[in-house]
């Protein structure tokens, strides 16, 4: 059953509905409160129990004195209010935010309701934050074994994301506006270094690579299996998880679940099995980096279950067997504006990506990756790969297909793309070193693919004139700059109709003249230059691709 009460003022009966009863038993009963905005600091005696007996039971989802969000206001509900056995609603604050600030120590009051009374551990905020609330976390390092009811140095300690509760990092610790934070300056770090002995020579609390992990680190830093993309996880660095299984950074399981992820760096996480940075957690990802993560089996950084990723960087990730950066295991995965640079595997398929399900990739770069079969990408069985405005260069396969390899029946579509200067066991820059599809059909249009000639719709096979070539024999490597210079045949040579995203990999307009370019980058590179469509490159360091 449901008890619905309306609030228009603070006077019982005339200002808000009040239920009066001699005794009250709640058994699978839902409370619904609606109407005008509640008054801060007010108490609403919703149910006046005139008898002497205490209230029996609780409303569904409303425990004694816990916090709840009603109409974006934080409230609590008591069953011992009024004259001792009334149901009373109290308005705690006129917003839905909890605050966390590291290293505050014992300051007396610490209820998390303001920056001045912020919790000092993230676990304390997660323990009380109700559905519909937000947690704002100031700069600093936070460990999952710290907080009320946590076990110090427990390898099983983990931050459990809460349904309906979004987390935002990157604050100084005095902001009132979410847009005032800066996650790239005010680093908010969730670390698995619970015993505090990882190598950290710059004292920033970040494991820059897995070799910096020392001693016993927590197996998983975050668990996102209980939430969906209505929950934001935004503005954090996740580092130094060390799993004996999967998902050392964040585990969202094998279903299509997990939070929306934005402005996050997963760096220096290690897993004995798969997905060192995340397992799943790819349904909605943006502006996120996966750096120097390592898996003992497959998927050095991410074991994906389909989804959507935009403006992501995968750099320096490693898998001992296959899929140096990412393995898509089920459902279509769309990647827009992705950079896959210097990833590798030890002995198997896909230096950067292995596709066990369909992939759509647009405005993206694969540079300096290394694997056995498929230096950049390896597709499996019947699954399709579609590339639009993608640059694949400087990748190396010790076996087949320096750029892309498949021995399955799935198809490959290549549009507005450049595949150049890749290497495999057939040589450097050969047809097979660019693409080797042993059974599936390849449809290439408006593309420049080394060794594939000019047959088909508006295809090219000549030097695209990158600013700085990448030597595939050095892969895995981050050296090179695949932006186009003046005179490149790939300038103004694409097909506008194939473009979905409006921005290139640099975040500039995809179509700047009447016709867009081939490859990931729009416009031309000058060491110095002015005007629309010119990328100004620092002459002292012109080789970085992003």
C-alpha positions as CSV (number, residue, x, y, z in Angstrom):
1,X,0.0,0.0,0.0
2,X,1.0,3.7,-0.4
3,X,0.4,6.6,1.9
4,X,0.4,9.9,-0.2
5,X,0.8,13.2,1.7
6,X,0.8,16.7,0.2
7,X,2.8,19.6,1.6
8,X,1.9,23.3,1.0
9,X,3.0,24.9,4.3
10,X,4.2,24.1,7.8
11,X,0.9,23.9,9.7
12,X,-0.5,20.4,10.2
13,X,-3.8,19.9,8.5
14,X,-4.0,23.3,6.7
15,X,-0.4,23.5,5.5
16,X,0.3,19.8,5.0
17,X,-1.6,16.5,5.2
18,X,-1.4,14.9,8.5
19,X,-2.6,11.3,9.2
20,X,-3.9,10.8,12.7
21,X,-4.2,7.3,14.2
22,X,-4.3,5.6,17.6
23,X,-1.7,3.1,16.5
24,X,0.5,2.5,13.5
25,X,1.8,-0.7,11.9
26,X,3.8,-0.4,8.7
27,X,4.0,-3.6,6.6
28,X,5.3,-3.2,3.0
29,X,4.0,0.4,3.0
30,X,5.4,3.1,0.7
31,X,5.4,6.8,1.6
32,X,5.0,9.4,-1.0
33,X,5.5,13.1,-0.2
34,X,4.8,15.8,-2.8
35,X,3.8,19.4,-3.2
36,X,5.6,22.7,-2.5
37,X,9.3,22.9,-1.6
38,X,9.9,22.0,2.0
39,X,11.1,24.7,4.4
40,X,14.7,24.4,5.6
41,X,14.9,23.5,9.3
42,X,11.2,22.6,9.5
43,X,9.8,19.5,11.1
44,X,6.7,18.0,9.5
45,X,4.7,15.7,11.8
46,X,3.3,13.6,9.1
47,X,1.6,10.9,11.3
48,X,0.4,11.7,14.7
49,X,0.0,8.5,16.8
50,X,-2.3,9.4,19.6
51,X,-1.9,6.1,21.5
52,X,1.1,5.0,23.6
53,X,2.4,2.2,21.4
54,X,5.6,2.8,19.4
55,X,5.4,2.6,15.6
56,X,5.7,-0.9,14.3
57,X,7.8,-1.3,11.2
58,X,9.1,1.3,8.8
59,X,8.1,2.7,5.4
60,X,9.8,1.0,2.5
61,X,13.2,2.5,2.0
62,X,13.0,4.9,5.0
63,X,15.0,3.8,8.0
64,X,15.2,5.7,11.3
65,X,17.2,9.0,10.9
66,X,18.8,8.0,7.6
67,X,19.2,10.7,4.9
68,X,16.9,10.8,1.8
69,X,16.4,13.2,-1.1
70,X,13.0,14.6,-1.7
71,X,12.7,17.3,-4.5
72,X,16.5,17.8,-4.5
73,X,16.4,18.5,-0.7
74,X,18.1,16.4,1.9
75,X,15.6,15.1,4.6
76,X,15.5,12.5,7.3
77,X,12.5,10.5,8.7
78,X,12.1,9.6,12.4
79,X,9.5,7.2,13.9
80,X,10.1,8.5,17.4
81,X,9.4,12.2,16.8
82,X,6.8,14.5,18.3
83,X,5.7,13.1,21.6
84,X,7.8,10.0,21.1
85,X,6.0,7.8,18.6
86,X,5.1,10.2,15.8
87,X,6.4,10.0,12.2
88,X,8.3,13.2,11.7
89,X,10.0,14.5,8.5
90,X,12.9,16.9,9.0
91,X,14.5,19.1,6.3
92,X,18.3,18.9,6.7
93,X,19.4,21.2,3.8
94,X,18.2,22.7,0.6
95,X,20.5,20.7,-1.7
96,X,21.5,17.1,-2.2
97,X,25.2,17.3,-1.7
98,X,27.7,15.6,0.6
99,X,31.3,16.9,0.9
100,X,34.6,15.0,1.4
101,X,38.0,16.6,2.1
102,X,41.1,14.5,2.8
103,X,43.5,14.9,5.8
104,X,41.1,16.9,8.0
105,X,41.8,14.8,11.1
106,X,39.6,14.9,14.2
107,X,37.8,18.2,14.0
108,X,34.7,17.5,16.1
109,X,31.6,17.7,13.9
110,X,32.0,15.8,10.6
111,X,28.6,15.2,9.1
112,X,29.6,15.8,5.4
113,X,26.9,18.5,5.0
114,X,29.3,21.3,4.1
115,X,32.9,21.8,3.2
116,X,33.5,23.1,6.8
117,X,32.1,19.9,8.2
118,X,33.2,17.6,5.4
119,X,33.9,13.9,5.9
120,X,37.6,13.1,5.7
121,X,37.1,9.7,4.0
122,X,35.1,8.9,0.9
123,X,33.8,5.7,2.5
124,X,31.9,7.7,5.2
125,X,30.1,9.7,2.5
126,X,29.2,6.6,0.5
127,X,27.8,5.0,3.7
128,X,25.1,7.8,4.2
129,X,24.5,9.3,0.8
130,X,21.0,8.4,-0.4
131,X,19.6,7.9,-3.9
132,X,19.4,11.2,-5.7
133,X,22.4,12.8,-3.9
134,X,25.9,13.9,-5.0
135,X,29.3,13.5,-3.3
136,X,31.8,16.3,-4.0
137,X,35.4,15.2,-3.2
138,X,38.2,17.7,-2.8
139,X,41.8,17.2,-4.0
140,X,43.8,14.6,-2.1
141,X,44.4,10.8,-1.9
142,X,41.7,8.5,-0.7
143,X,42.1,4.8,0.2
144,X,39.2,2.3,0.3
145,X,40.3,0.8,3.7
146,X,39.8,4.2,5.5
147,X,36.5,5.2,7.1
148,X,33.9,4.0,9.6
149,X,33.6,0.2,9.7
150,X,36.5,-0.3,7.3
151,X,39.3,-2.8,8.1
152,X,42.7,-1.2,7.9
153,X,45.0,-2.7,5.2
154,X,42.3,-5.1,4.0
155,X,43.0,-6.3,0.5
156,X,39.3,-6.7,0.0
157,X,38.5,-3.1,0.8
158,X,36.6,-1.4,-2.1
159,X,34.6,1.8,-2.9
160,X,31.1,0.5,-3.7
161,X,29.2,2.9,-5.9
162,X,25.7,3.6,-4.7
163,X,22.6,3.6,-6.9
164,X,21.5,7.1,-7.7
165,X,24.6,8.7,-6.1
166,X,27.0,10.6,-8.4
167,X,30.6,11.3,-7.4
168,X,32.6,14.4,-8.6
169,X,36.2,15.1,-7.9
170,X,38.6,18.0,-8.7
171,X,37.6,20.5,-6.0
172,X,39.8,22.7,-3.9
173,X,37.3,22.4,-1.1
174,X,35.3,25.6,-1.0
175,X,33.4,25.6,-4.3
176,X,29.6,26.1,-4.5
177,X,29.4,25.5,-8.3
178,X,30.2,22.2,-9.9
179,X,31.6,24.1,-12.9
180,X,34.2,25.9,-10.7
181,X,36.2,22.7,-10.1
182,X,39.3,21.7,-12.1
183,X,40.1,17.9,-12.0
184,X,43.3,18.4,-14.0
185,X,44.8,20.8,-11.5
186,X,43.2,19.6,-8.2
187,X,43.9,15.9,-8.4
188,X,41.4,13.7,-6.6
189,X,43.0,10.3,-6.4
190,X,41.5,7.0,-5.4
191,X,44.4,4.7,-4.7
192,X,44.9,1.0,-4.0
193,X,48.1,1.6,-2.1
194,X,46.6,0.8,1.2
195,X,50.0,-0.1,2.9
196,X,51.5,3.2,1.7
197,X,54.7,1.8,0.2
198,X,54.4,2.2,-3.6
199,X,57.1,4.0,-5.4
200,X,56.1,7.6,-5.7
201,X,59.2,9.8,-6.3
202,X,57.2,12.8,-7.3
203,X,55.0,12.5,-4.1
204,X,51.7,12.9,-6.1
205,X,50.1,9.7,-4.9
206,X,49.9,8.2,-8.4
207,X,51.4,5.0,-9.6
208,X,52.6,6.1,-13.0
209,X,53.1,2.4,-14.0
210,X,52.6,-1.0,-12.5
211,X,56.3,-1.3,-11.6
212,X,55.6,1.3,-8.9
213,X,53.2,-1.1,-7.1
214,X,55.0,-2.5,-4.1
215,X,53.8,-4.7,-1.2
216,X,50.0,-5.5,-0.8
217,X,47.5,-3.3,-2.6
218,X,43.8,-3.6,-2.6
219,X,42.4,-6.1,-5.2
220,X,39.8,-3.6,-6.6
221,X,39.4,0.1,-6.0
222,X,35.8,0.5,-7.2
223,X,32.8,-1.6,-7.8
224,X,30.2,-0.3,-10.2
225,X,28.0,-3.4,-10.6
226,X,25.1,-1.8,-8.6
227,X,24.7,1.3,-10.7
228,X,23.8,2.5,-14.2
229,X,24.7,5.5,-16.3
230,X,22.3,7.7,-14.3
231,X,25.2,7.8,-11.9
232,X,28.2,10.0,-12.8
233,X,31.7,9.2,-11.9
234,X,33.6,12.3,-12.8
235,X,36.9,14.0,-12.1
236,X,39.1,11.3,-10.5
237,X,42.4,9.4,-10.9
238,X,42.1,5.7,-10.2
239,X,45.5,4.1,-9.6
240,X,47.5,1.2,-8.1
241,X,44.8,-1.4,-7.9
242,X,46.3,-4.9,-8.0
243,X,43.8,-7.6,-8.7
244,X,44.4,-11.4,-8.5
245,X,41.5,-11.6,-11.0
246,X,39.9,-8.8,-13.0
247,X,39.0,-5.1,-12.8
248,X,41.7,-3.7,-10.5
249,X,40.5,-0.1,-11.2
250,X,36.7,-0.6,-11.4
251,X,34.6,-3.7,-11.9
252,X,31.2,-3.3,-13.5
253,X,30.8,-7.0,-14.3
254,X,29.9,-8.6,-17.6
255,X,26.4,-7.1,-18.0
256,X,25.8,-3.7,-19.8
257,X,25.9,-1.7,-16.6
258,X,28.2,0.7,-14.7
259,X,28.3,4.5,-14.2
260,X,28.8,7.2,-16.8
261,X,32.5,8.0,-16.6
262,X,33.9,11.4,-17.5
263,X,37.3,13.1,-16.9
264,X,38.8,10.1,-15.3
265,X,42.4,8.7,-15.5
266,X,42.9,5.0,-14.9
267,X,46.7,4.7,-14.5
268,X,49.1,2.0,-13.2
269,X,46.5,-0.7,-12.4
270,X,47.4,-4.4,-12.6
271,X,45.2,-7.5,-12.9
272,X,46.4,-11.1,-13.1
273,X,43.6,-12.0,-15.5
274,X,41.8,-9.3,-17.6
275,X,40.7,-5.7,-17.7
276,X,43.3,-4.1,-15.4
277,X,41.6,-0.7,-15.5
278,X,38.0,-1.7,-15.9
279,X,35.8,-4.7,-16.5
280,X,32.8,-3.4,-18.3
281,X,32.1,0.2,-17.3
282,X,32.0,1.3,-21.0
283,X,28.3,2.1,-21.5
284,X,29.0,5.9,-21.5
285,X,32.6,7.1,-21.3
286,X,34.0,10.5,-22.2
287,X,37.3,12.5,-21.8
288,X,39.0,9.6,-20.1
289,X,42.5,8.2,-20.2
290,X,43.8,4.7,-19.7
291,X,47.5,4.8,-19.1
292,X,50.1,2.1,-18.3
293,X,47.7,-0.6,-17.1
294,X,48.7,-4.2,-17.3
295,X,46.8,-7.5,-17.5
296,X,48.2,-11.0,-17.2
297,X,45.9,-12.5,-19.8
298,X,43.7,-10.3,-22.1
299,X,42.6,-6.7,-22.3
300,X,45.5,-4.7,-20.8
301,X,43.2,-1.8,-19.8
302,X,39.5,-2.5,-20.6
303,X,37.3,-5.6,-21.0
304,X,34.3,-3.9,-22.7
305,X,30.7,-5.1,-23.1
306,X,29.8,-2.8,-25.9
307,X,28.8,0.8,-25.2
308,X,30.0,4.3,-26.2
309,X,33.4,5.9,-25.7
310,X,34.3,9.4,-26.8
311,X,37.5,11.4,-26.4
312,X,39.4,8.6,-24.8
313,X,43.2,7.9,-24.7
314,X,44.7,4.5,-24.4
315,X,48.5,4.7,-24.0
316,X,51.2,2.3,-22.9
317,X,48.8,-0.5,-21.8
318,X,50.0,-4.1,-22.0
319,X,48.4,-7.6,-22.0
320,X,50.5,-10.7,-21.6
321,X,48.4,-12.6,-24.2
322,X,46.0,-10.5,-26.3
323,X,44.3,-7.1,-26.7
324,X,47.0,-4.8,-25.3
325,X,44.5,-2.0,-24.6
326,X,40.9,-3.1,-25.1
327,X,38.9,-6.2,-25.8
328,X,35.2,-5.8,-26.8
329,X,33.5,-9.0,-25.7
330,X,29.8,-8.4,-26.5
331,X,27.5,-5.9,-28.2
332,X,28.5,-3.0,-30.5
333,X,31.2,-0.7,-29.1
334,X,31.4,2.8,-30.6
335,X,34.6,4.8,-30.2
336,X,34.7,8.4,-31.3
337,X,37.9,10.5,-31.0
338,X,40.0,7.8,-29.5
339,X,43.8,7.6,-29.4
340,X,45.5,4.2,-29.1
341,X,49.2,4.8,-28.8
342,X,52.1,2.6,-27.8
343,X,49.9,-0.4,-26.5
344,X,51.1,-3.9,-26.9
345,X,50.6,-7.6,-26.0
346,X,53.0,-10.4,-25.3
347,X,52.1,-13.1,-27.8
348,X,48.6,-12.8,-29.3
349,X,46.0,-10.9,-31.2
350,X,45.5,-7.1,-31.2
351,X,48.3,-4.8,-30.1
352,X,45.6,-2.3,-29.2
353,X,42.1,-3.8,-29.8
354,X,40.7,-7.3,-30.1
355,X,37.1,-7.3,-31.4
356,X,35.0,-10.2,-30.3
357,X,32.0,-8.1,-31.1
358,X,31.2,-5.4,-33.6
359,X,33.2,-2.1,-33.5
360,X,32.5,1.3,-35.0
361,X,35.5,3.7,-34.8
362,X,35.5,7.3,-36.0
363,X,38.0,10.2,-35.9
364,X,40.6,8.0,-34.1
365,X,44.3,7.3,-34.2
366,X,46.2,4.0,-33.8
367,X,49.9,4.7,-33.6
368,X,52.9,2.7,-32.5
369,X,51.0,-0.4,-31.2
370,X,52.5,-3.9,-31.3
371,X,51.0,-7.4,-31.3
372,X,51.3,-10.8,-32.9
373,X,48.4,-10.8,-35.3
374,X,46.9,-7.4,-35.9
375,X,49.4,-4.8,-34.7
376,X,46.6,-2.3,-34.1
377,X,43.3,-4.3,-34.4
378,X,42.4,-7.9,-34.6
379,X,38.8,-8.9,-35.4
380,X,37.4,-12.3,-34.4
381,X,34.9,-14.6,-36.2
382,X,31.8,-13.0,-37.8
383,X,32.0,-9.5,-36.2
384,X,32.2,-6.4,-38.3
385,X,34.6,-3.4,-38.1
386,X,33.7,0.0,-39.5
387,X,36.3,2.8,-39.7
388,X,35.6,6.4,-40.5
389,X,38.3,9.1,-40.5
390,X,40.8,6.8,-38.8
391,X,44.6,6.9,-39.0
392,X,46.5,3.7,-38.5
393,X,50.3,4.1,-38.7
394,X,53.5,2.9,-37.3
395,X,52.0,-0.3,-35.9
396,X,53.8,-3.7,-35.9
397,X,52.6,-7.3,-36.0
398,X,55.2,-10.0,-35.4
399,X,52.8,-12.3,-37.3
400,X,50.1,-11.1,-39.7
401,X,48.4,-7.8,-40.4
402,X,50.5,-4.9,-39.1
403,X,47.5,-2.6,-39.1
404,X,44.4,-4.8,-39.1
405,X,44.0,-8.6,-39.2
406,X,41.1,-11.0,-39.3
407,X,40.8,-14.7,-40.2
408,X,37.0,-14.6,-39.5
409,X,34.1,-13.9,-41.9
410,X,33.1,-10.5,-40.5
411,X,33.4,-7.5,-42.9
412,X,35.6,-4.4,-42.8
413,X,34.5,-0.9,-44.0
414,X,37.1,1.7,-44.4
415,X,36.0,5.3,-45.3
416,X,37.9,8.6,-45.1
417,X,40.9,6.8,-43.5
418,X,44.6,6.5,-43.8
419,X,46.5,3.2,-43.2
420,X,50.2,3.8,-43.8
421,X,53.7,2.6,-42.8
422,X,52.7,-0.5,-40.8
423,X,54.8,-3.7,-40.6
424,X,54.2,-7.4,-40.3
425,X,55.9,-10.6,-41.4
426,X,55.3,-9.8,-45.0
427,X,57.4,-6.6,-44.7
428,X,57.0,-2.9,-44.2
429,X,54.2,-1.1,-46.0
430,X,53.0,-4.1,-47.9
431,X,49.3,-4.8,-48.7
432,X,49.1,-7.4,-46.0
433,X,51.0,-5.1,-43.5
434,X,48.2,-2.6,-43.9
435,X,45.1,-4.9,-43.9
436,X,44.9,-8.7,-44.0
437,X,41.4,-10.1,-44.1
438,X,41.7,-13.7,-45.0
439,X,38.0,-14.5,-45.5
440,X,35.9,-11.4,-44.7
441,X,35.1,-8.7,-47.3
442,X,36.9,-5.3,-47.3
443,X,35.0,-2.2,-48.6
444,X,37.4,0.7,-48.8
445,X,36.3,4.1,-50.1
446,X,37.8,7.6,-50.0
447,X,40.8,6.1,-48.2
448,X,44.5,6.0,-48.5
449,X,45.8,2.5,-47.8
450,X,49.3,1.5,-48.5
451,X,49.7,-1.4,-51.0
452,X,46.0,-1.4,-51.9
453,X,46.1,0.7,-55.0
454,X,43.6,3.2,-56.3
455,X,40.7,0.9,-57.4
456,X,37.3,1.6,-55.9
457,X,35.7,4.9,-55.0
458,X,38.3,7.7,-54.7
459,X,41.0,5.7,-53.1
460,X,44.7,6.7,-52.9
461,X,47.9,4.8,-52.5
462,X,50.7,7.4,-52.0
463,X,52.6,9.0,-49.1
464,X,50.1,10.9,-47.0
465,X,52.9,13.3,-45.8
466,X,52.6,13.1,-42.0
467,X,54.4,15.7,-40.0
468,X,56.6,13.1,-38.4
469,X,56.5,9.4,-39.3
470,X,56.5,6.6,-36.7
471,X,59.0,3.8,-37.2
472,X,57.0,0.5,-36.6
473,X,60.1,-1.4,-35.8
474,X,60.2,0.7,-32.6
475,X,56.7,-0.3,-31.5
476,X,55.4,-0.1,-28.9
477,X,56.2,3.6,-29.2
478,X,54.6,7.0,-28.7
479,X,56.9,8.8,-31.1
480,X,55.3,10.3,-34.2
481,X,52.9,13.0,-35.4
482,X,50.4,11.9,-38.0
483,X,48.8,15.3,-38.7
484,X,49.0,16.2,-42.4
485,X,51.3,18.8,-43.9
486,X,50.8,21.1,-46.9
487,X,50.7,19.1,-50.1
488,X,49.3,16.0,-48.5
489,X,47.1,14.1,-51.0
490,X,44.7,13.3,-48.1
491,X,43.7,17.0,-47.7
492,X,40.2,17.7,-48.9
493,X,39.9,14.1,-50.2
494,X,37.3,12.6,-47.9
495,X,33.5,12.0,-48.2
496,X,31.5,14.5,-46.1
497,X,28.4,12.2,-46.2
498,X,30.2,9.5,-44.2
499,X,31.0,11.8,-41.3
500,X,29.0,11.5,-38.1
501,X,31.0,13.4,-35.5
502,X,31.4,17.1,-36.0
503,X,34.9,17.3,-34.5
504,X,38.3,15.8,-35.4
505,X,40.7,14.2,-33.0
506,X,42.1,17.6,-32.0
507,X,38.6,18.8,-31.2
508,X,38.4,21.1,-34.2
509,X,35.7,21.3,-36.8
510,X,35.7,18.1,-38.9
511,X,34.9,19.9,-42.2
512,X,36.7,23.2,-42.4
513,X,36.7,23.7,-46.2
514,X,34.1,22.4,-48.6
515,X,35.5,18.8,-48.2
516,X,36.9,17.1,-45.2
517,X,40.2,15.3,-44.9
518,X,41.1,11.7,-44.8
519,X,42.4,10.5,-41.4
520,X,41.9,11.5,-37.8
521,X,43.0,15.1,-38.1
522,X,41.5,18.0,-40.0
523,X,43.7,20.8,-41.4
524,X,47.4,21.1,-41.9
525,X,50.5,21.3,-39.7
526,X,53.0,24.1,-39.6
527,X,55.9,24.6,-37.3
528,X,54.5,28.1,-37.1
529,X,51.4,29.3,-38.8
530,X,48.2,31.3,-38.6
531,X,44.7,31.1,-39.8
532,X,41.8,28.6,-39.8
533,X,42.8,25.0,-40.4
534,X,46.5,25.4,-39.3
535,X,47.8,23.4,-36.3
536,X,50.7,25.2,-34.7
537,X,53.3,22.7,-33.5
538,X,56.0,23.3,-30.9
539,X,59.2,23.0,-32.9
540,X,61.0,21.8,-29.8
541,X,58.7,18.8,-29.5
542,X,56.9,18.2,-32.7
543,X,56.6,14.4,-32.5
544,X,53.9,13.9,-30.0
545,X,50.7,12.7,-31.8
546,X,48.2,14.2,-29.4
